Amino acid sequence: MAKINMLQAINDALSIAMETDDKAMLFGEDVGHFGGVFRATSGLQEKFGKQRCFNSPLTEQGIAGFANGLASNGMTAIAEIQFADYIFPAIDQIVNETAKFRYRSGNEFNVGGVTFRTPYGGGIAGGHYHSQSPEAYFTQTAGLKVVVPRNAYQAKGLLLASIRDKNPVIFFEPKRIYRANVGEVPDEAYEIELGKAEVVTQGSDITLLSWGAQMEIIEDAAKMAAKKGISCEVIDLRTLAPWDVETVANSVRKTGRLLINHEAPLTGGFAGEIAATIQEECFLHLESPIARVCGLDTPYPLVHEKEYMPDALKTFEAIKASVKF
């Protein structure tokens, strides 16, 4: 297996998807000859031609609407929203059309062939228009799947599974680790099942749960905790909609504690949904209140990005407080 970064793994997944499905089309702002703002689609227009990999106008609502139209006619539409912050103009199309196509027709027609790819999160000094984590907005929308990979290996397998899934998927890519995360990735095609969390590290004292780039943060916090004799079970949720309640609940029944970390703001973040569900499932097993270590309820600050981030130290302090409760 070659050692590649997350961007290369995503590019590889897109290439395989288009090679194995002649109905697959890739489009978005600057994805053609330029290869996208992060170069995730580099070389794909040259490989598959301008009819299958092409630039769109600068209109996110238009990108989403075009994707719906293609998919409703049996095509596999792979649409890039250049930054997750730009997805908001497309919410009408995604929430009111993409998610409800199958439902409103009684399964007579659908747009299950749509995958929206978009880079999300901070850590690149992008300020408030290039750093947001809007994944929770879409978890409330029935008809959509929401997927977030944590590394190169996961990115390739989850993206291929998303593109081949018979439901619309929003695939959030953690841009902070696009190039920073390097790992062994098989050359051949493989898929990672959507809707299944992964227990990354076994532990006995507390369950740590996250997704995307924040997985590195909670793994670092777990190492800090281990030096204090605290055993952390680390779980990568991977799919937020539908999310794997069973795996998380089983872990919490074992450890008696849960800490959820995500980069999005605390209020309305997906950690709140997880906490509500797990307290229903595991109330009699909990040894302390469910903890949330999240971003702040402010616009994403450029100058104070480090203070905003729910980093390993904040997580470590929350782990100690939970265990000592």
C-alpha positions in Angstrom: 0.0 0.0 0.0 1.2 3.5 -0.8 1.5 6.2 1.8 -0.6 9.1 0.7 -2.3 12.1 2.3 -6.1 12.6 2.6 -6.3 14.8 -0.6 -4.6 12.1 -2.6 -7.0 9.5 -1.1 -10.0 11.6 -2.1 -8.7 12.1 -5.6 -8.1 8.3 -5.9 -11.7 7.6 -4.7 -13.1 10.1 -7.2 -11.0 8.5 -10.0 -12.2 5.0 -9.2 -15.8 6.1 -8.9 -15.6 7.7 -12.4 -13.7 4.8 -13.9 -16.3 2.2 -12.6 -19.4 4.3 -13.4 -19.6 5.9 -16.8 -22.7 7.9 -15.5 -20.6 9.6 -12.8 -20.0 13.4 -13.4 -17.9 15.7 -11.2 -18.5 19.4 -11.1 -18.1 22.5 -8.9 -16.2 25.8 -8.7 -12.7 25.5 -10.2 -12.7 21.6 -10.1 -11.7 21.3 -13.7 -8.3 22.0 -15.1 -7.4 24.0 -11.9 -8.1 20.9 -9.8 -10.1 22.6 -7.1 -9.0 25.2 -4.6 -7.2 22.4 -2.6 -6.3 20.3 -5.7 -8.6 17.4 -4.6 -9.8 17.0 -8.2 -6.4 17.5 -9.8 -5.9 15.7 -13.1 -9.5 14.3 -13.3 -10.6 16.6 -16.1 -7.5 15.5 -18.2 -8.3 11.9 -17.4 -12.1 11.9 -18.0 -12.7 14.9 -20.2 -14.6 18.1 -19.9 -17.9 16.4 -20.4 -17.5 14.5 -17.1 -15.4 16.8 -15.0 -16.1 20.5 -15.4 -16.3 23.9 -13.7 -19.7 25.3 -12.6 -20.7 28.9 -12.3 -20.2 30.6 -8.9 -23.6 29.6 -7.6 -24.0 27.0 -4.8 -27.8 26.8 -5.3 -27.2 26.2 -8.9 -24.7 23.5 -8.2 -27.1 21.7 -5.9 -30.0 22.2 -8.3 -28.0 20.9 -11.2 -26.9 17.9 -9.2 -30.6 17.1 -8.4 -31.5 17.3 -12.0 -28.7 15.0 -13.1 -29.4 12.4 -10.4 -33.2 12.5 -11.1 -32.3 11.4 -14.6 -30.2 8.4 -13.4 -26.7 10.1 -13.4 -24.3 9.9 -10.5 -23.7 13.5 -9.5 -20.6 14.3 -7.5 -20.8 18.0 -6.6 -18.2 20.0 -4.8 -19.1 23.0 -2.6 -15.8 24.8 -2.4 -16.0 25.6 1.3 -18.6 24.3 3.7 -19.3 27.9 4.6 -20.6 28.4 1.1 -23.2 25.6 1.4 -25.9 27.9 2.9 -27.2 29.3 -0.4 -27.8 25.7 -1.4 -29.7 24.8 1.7 -33.1 25.2 -0.1 -32.1 22.8 -2.8 -30.4 20.3 -0.5 -33.0 20.3 2.3 -36.3 20.9 0.4 -35.4 19.0 -2.8 -32.5 16.6 -2.5 -33.6 15.2 0.8 -37.3 14.9 0.0 -37.3 13.7 -3.7 -37.9 10.1 -2.8 -40.4 10.8 0.0 -42.7 13.2 -2.0 -43.0 10.8 -4.9 -43.7 7.7 -2.9 -40.4 6.2 -4.1 -41.4 6.6 -7.8 -38.3 8.8 -8.4 -35.3 9.9 -6.4 -32.0 11.7 -6.4 -30.1 9.0 -4.6 -27.1 9.4 -6.9 -26.1 12.7 -5.4 -23.0 13.2 -3.3 -22.0 16.7 -2.1 -18.3 17.0 -1.1 -17.2 20.0 0.9 -14.2 21.0 3.0 -15.1 22.1 6.5 -13.6 23.3 9.8 -10.8 25.6 10.9 -7.2 25.5 11.6 -6.0 27.1 8.4 -6.3 30.8 9.4 -9.3 31.2 7.1 -11.4 33.4 9.3 -15.2 33.3 9.7 -16.1 32.6 6.1 -13.7 29.7 5.6 -13.7 27.8 8.9 -17.2 26.8 9.9 -18.4 23.3 10.8 -22.1 23.2 9.7 -22.6 19.4 9.8 -25.3 19.6 12.5 -27.6 21.7 10.2 -28.0 18.7 8.0 -28.4 15.9 10.6 -31.9 17.1 11.3 -32.9 16.6 7.7 -34.5 13.2 7.0 -33.4 11.8 3.7 -29.7 12.9 3.9 -26.7 11.0 5.1 -23.9 12.9 6.7 -20.3 11.5 6.6 -17.0 12.8 8.0 -13.7 10.9 7.6 -10.7 11.2 10.0 -7.8 10.1 7.9 -6.7 9.2 4.4 -7.7 5.5 4.6 -11.2 6.4 6.0 -11.6 9.1 3.4 -11.2 6.8 0.4 -13.4 4.0 1.7 -16.1 6.3 3.0 -16.2 8.5 -0.1 -16.5 5.5 -2.4 -19.3 4.1 -0.2 -21.0 7.6 -0.2 -20.9 7.9 -4.0 -22.3 4.4 -4.5 -24.9 4.7 -1.8 -28.5 4.9 -3.0 -29.2 7.9 -0.9 -28.1 11.5 -1.0 -24.9 12.1 1.0 -23.1 15.2 2.3 -19.4 14.3 2.7 -17.6 16.8 4.9 -13.8 16.8 4.4 -11.7 18.1 7.3 -9.4 20.5 5.4 -7.1 21.1 8.3 -5.6 17.6 7.8 -5.9 17.4 4.0 -2.2 17.3 3.7 -1.2 16.8 7.3 -2.7 13.3 7.5 -0.7 10.6 5.7 -1.2 6.9 6.0 -1.3 3.6 4.1 -4.1 3.4 1.6 -4.8 0.4 -0.7 -4.6 1.1 -4.4 -7.7 -0.9 -5.1 -11.3 0.1 -4.5 -12.8 -0.6 -1.1 -15.8 0.7 0.8 -16.3 1.4 4.5 -19.9 0.9 5.7 -21.9 4.1 6.3 -23.7 4.4 9.6 -21.1 2.4 11.6 -18.8 4.0 14.2 -15.4 2.6 14.9 -13.9 1.9 18.3 -10.3 3.1 17.7 -8.9 2.4 21.1 -10.3 0.2 23.9 -10.6 1.7 27.4 -12.4 1.3 30.7 -12.8 4.7 32.5 -14.4 7.1 30.0 -15.6 7.1 26.4 -14.3 9.8 24.1 -16.3 10.5 20.9 -15.6 12.7 18.0 -15.3 12.7 14.2 -13.1 14.2 11.4 -10.0 16.3 12.4 -11.0 16.3 16.0 -10.2 12.6 16.3 -6.5 13.5 16.5 -7.4 15.9 19.3 -9.2 13.3 21.5 -6.5 10.7 20.8 -3.9 13.2 22.1 -6.1 13.9 25.1 -6.4 10.2 25.7 -2.6 9.9 25.8 -2.4 12.7 28.3 -5.0 11.0 30.4 -3.2 7.6 30.3 -0.2 9.2 32.0 -2.6 10.0 34.9 -3.8 6.4 35.0 -7.1 7.2 33.2 -8.1 4.6 30.5 -10.0 6.2 27.6 -12.1 4.3 25.0 -11.8 6.4 21.8 -14.6 6.2 19.2 -14.8 7.7 15.7 -18.5 8.3 14.8 -17.7 8.6 11.1 -21.3 8.9 10.0 -23.5 11.5 11.8 -26.7 10.7 10.0 -27.6 8.0 10.6 -25.4 7.7 13.7 -24.4 4.4 15.4 -26.2 4.6 18.7 -25.5 1.0 19.5 -21.7 1.2 19.4 -21.6 4.4 21.5 -24.2 3.1 24.0 -22.4 -0.2 24.5 -19.2 1.7 25.2 -20.8 4.0 27.7 -22.4 1.1 29.5 -18.9 -0.2 30.0 -17.1 3.0 31.0 -19.9 4.9 32.7 -18.8 8.2 31.2 -18.9 10.0 27.9 -17.1 13.1 26.5 -18.0 14.4 23.1 -15.7 16.7 21.2 -16.5 18.7 18.1 -15.3 21.9 16.4 -18.7 23.4 15.8 -20.2 25.7 18.4 -21.7 24.1 21.6 -25.2 25.4 21.1 -27.1 23.3 18.6 -24.0 21.2 17.9 -24.5 17.5 17.2 -23.0 16.6 20.6 -26.3 17.7 22.2 -28.3 15.1 20.2 -25.8 12.4 21.1 -25.9 13.4 24.8 -29.7 13.4 24.9 -29.9 9.9 23.2 -27.1 8.4 25.4 -28.7 9.6 28.6 -31.9 7.9 27.6 -30.1 4.7 26.7 -27.5 4.6 29.5 -28.9 6.7 32.4 -28.5 4.0 35.0 -24.9 3.3 33.9 -23.7 6.9 34.0 -21.1 7.8 36.7 -21.0 11.5 35.8 -22.8 14.0 33.5 -22.1 13.7 29.8 -19.4 16.3 28.9 -19.2 18.4 25.8 -15.9 20.0 24.6 -16.8 22.2 21.6 -16.3 25.4 19.7 -17.5 28.7 21.2 -20.9 30.3 20.5 -19.3 33.1 18.5 -18.5 33.8 14.9 -15.3 31.9 14.0 -12.5 34.3 15.1 -9.4 34.8 12.9 -7.1 36.3 15.5 -8.3 34.0 18.4 -8.4 30.8 16.5 -6.3 28.9 19.0 -8.6 30.0 21.9 -11.7 29.0 19.9 -10.5 25.5 19.1 -11.6 22.6 21.5 -8.0 21.4 21.8 -6.4 18.4 23.5 -5.7 20.4 26.8 -9.4 21.5 27.1 -10.4 17.9 26.5 -7.9 16.5 29.0 -9.2 18.9 31.7 -12.8 17.7 30.9 -11.7 14.1 31.1 -10.2 14.6 34.6 -13.3 16.5 35.8 -15.6 13.7 34.5 -13.5 11.0 36.2 -13.3 12.9 39.5 -17.0 13.8 39.6 
